[in-house]
């Protein structure tokens, strides 16, 4: 089964934050404060690990181990989208 590679958006990240960690954040706020630490949005490392696992399941591949250590939405999306684009 081939999974089409798509970019993970701030909107999708906000949805994943709600589903995987119970953290509700407006996607526009998330994008506007993209360099703000996840902790300020109420997302801890365990919640981020849940998001990484969900993305791995959706895309059928492992993400870099650094993904769960990203501190901000921008850093996370840059790493994840770069990985999905290169297949690494």
N, C-alpha and C positions, 0 to 999 in steps of 0.2 A: 504494500500500500504506500503510495507516494503522498506526502503531505505538502501542500503548497506553502511556500515560505511567505509569510506576511510580516510586516512590521508590527510590533506591539506598541500600541498607542497609549497616551495618558488616560484616555477613556477606558481602555481595556484594563490598564493597571489599576485604576480606581475601582472597577468592577471586581477584579481579582482580590483587591485589598478587602472589599466587603465580604466576598464569598469565602476566602481562605482564612481571614483573620478577624472578621466582624468589625472592621474599621471603615466607617463611612466618611468619604471625602469627595468633594465636588471635583470632577475632572479638570475644570477650568482653574480651580484653586491649586490643584496638584501641578498643573502645567505652569501656572504663574509663579509658583514657588518651587520650581524643579530642583533647585540646589539646596533646599531645606532638608535637614536630616529627617529620615523616616520616623524617628522617635517623636518629632514634633507633631506628626500626624497621628501618633498613637500606635504605630506599627513597630513591633519588636522583631528580633531576629528569628524567632519561631514562626511568626506570621509571614516573614519574608521567605523562609524555608518552604512554607506551604505554597506560596505563590510560585516559587521555582519548581516545585514538584508538579503543580498543575500545568505550567508551561511545558515542562518536559513531556508530560503525558499528551498534551495537545499536539505537540510538534514531533513526537516520536524520537526524540534525541536528548542526550544529556546536555545541560548547559554548563558553562565553565564553573568550577568550584568557587570562584570568586563572586559569583552572582549573589549568593546568600550573604555575602559580607559587604555588599554595596551600602553606602550610607545615605544616598539620596535618590529620588526618582530619576533624575537625569543620568546619574552614573549607572543605575540599574538598567534603564532602557538602552543606553549606549552600548553597554556590554552585551545584553541579551540580543538586541537587534544586530549588532556586529557579528555575533556568533551564529544567528540564524541565517544571515546573509552569506557567510562564508562556509557554513556547514561544519564549523569547528566546534 
